[in-house]
Every structure is written in structure tokens, then in C-alpha cells.
Amino acid sequence: MAAKIKKGDKVIVLTGKDKGKTGDVIQVIPAENRAIVSGINIAKRHTKTQGANEGGIISKPLPIHISNIALTDPKSGKATRVGFKTLDGGKKARVAKRSGEVING
């Protein structure tokens, strides 16, 4: 099945402590149906110094379930569902259901 959310997409959080916040997808983990989004679901980790890595309290983004995020519409910036459309050249593209615009990426 084609991926509806990909790395680099701009998404909005639908539920949870970060509801309403937006960010870019850093990584998608399809096996777990999760994605890591910049600035969302941040946790603080206490780490020791290991080699070149400095120790202390480090903020780290944790994965969020894909059902809790939605792609932002390129036109309005609001949450939208994703559909698929075949373009003139026979290429398959993702389309925002809200506005009908093709999503880059």
C-alpha cells in the first residue's frame, strides 16, 4: 500500500498533549505505524558522557502514531486526508482531499 505520510511532509497533531501543533516529519517507521515529527512528543533523557557525545539532559523527539497526525493542506494549512490520482504522464500522485491540490514529495 502506498504511504500517505512521508519524510519531509508538513503535518498537524490531531490528539494528545501536542494537539494543534505542526511540524515536519523527520522519519517514518512503517512497521510500527509511527512517525517522528520535529518539535512534537519531546522527551527529556538523562544521559552519561560517551565518547564525543556530551552528557546531561537531552531533549529527544519520540515517535507518534500515524493516526494521531494529519497532513496539512498546501492551500489552507488545515488538516486534510490524502487521496491518490493518476497524472497525465501516468504517474501516481498524492492529492489533498480538502482542496484537491497535488502534494509535493
C-alpha positions in Angstrom: 0.0 0.0 0.0 1.3 3.5 -0.8 2.4 5.7 2.0 0.1 8.6 2.8 2.6 10.3 5.1 6.3 10.6 4.0 9.5 12.1 5.3 9.6 15.8 4.8 5.8 16.3 4.9 4.2 19.1 7.0 1.8 17.6 9.5 -0.6 18.7 12.3 -1.2 16.8 15.5 -4.9 15.8 16.0 -4.8 14.4 19.5 -2.6 14.3 22.6 -0.6 16.8 24.6 0.7 18.5 21.4 -2.7 18.9 19.8 -2.8 21.7 17.2 1.0 21.9 16.8 2.6 21.5 13.4 6.0 20.1 12.3 7.9 18.3 9.6 8.2 14.5 9.5 11.8 13.5 10.3 11.3 9.8 9.9 8.5 7.3 9.2 8.5 3.8 10.8 6.0 1.8 8.7 6.4 -1.4 10.7 5.1 0.3 13.8 2.7 2.8 12.1 4.6 5.6 13.7 6.4 8.8 12.7 8.9 11.1 14.3 7.9 14.8 13.9 10.2 17.7 14.7 9.1 19.6 17.8 6.4 17.1 18.7 6.3 14.5 21.5 9.6 15.7 23.0 11.0 13.8 26.0 14.0 14.6 28.2 16.6 11.9 28.6 19.4 12.0 31.2 22.5 10.6 29.5 26.1 10.0 30.5 29.0 11.3 28.5 30.0 8.7 26.0 33.0 9.5 23.8 32.3 12.6 21.7 28.6 12.8 22.9 28.2 15.2 25.8 26.2 14.1 28.8 23.3 15.9 30.6 19.6 16.3 30.0 18.9 16.0 26.2 15.6 16.7 24.6 14.7 14.0 22.1 11.6 13.6 19.8 9.8 10.3 20.3 7.6 8.5 17.7 3.9 9.4 17.5 1.2 7.1 16.0 0.3 8.0 12.4 -3.4 8.0 13.3 -2.8 11.0 15.6 -1.3 13.2 12.8 -2.7 14.5 9.6 -1.1 16.1 6.5 -1.6 19.9 6.3 -3.4 21.2 3.2 -1.0 23.1 0.9 -3.7 25.7 0.2 -5.3 26.4 3.6 -2.8 24.9 6.1 -5.6 22.9 7.8 -5.7 19.1 8.3 -6.6 17.1 5.3 -7.0 13.5 4.3 -4.9 12.0 1.5 -6.1 10.6 -1.8 -4.3 9.3 -4.9 -4.7 10.4 -8.5 -3.0 9.4 -11.8 -1.5 12.4 -13.6 -1.3 12.9 -17.4 2.1 11.2 -17.7 0.8 8.1 -16.0 2.5 9.0 -12.7 0.7 8.4 -9.4 0.5 11.4 -7.1 -0.8 12.2 -3.6 -3.7 14.7 -3.5 -5.2 16.7 -0.6 -8.9 15.8 -0.2 -9.7 19.2 1.2 -8.5 21.3 -1.8 -7.8 18.8 -4.5 -4.2 20.1 -4.8 -1.3 17.7 -5.6 1.0 17.3 -2.6 4.7 17.7 -3.3 7.1 14.9 -2.3 
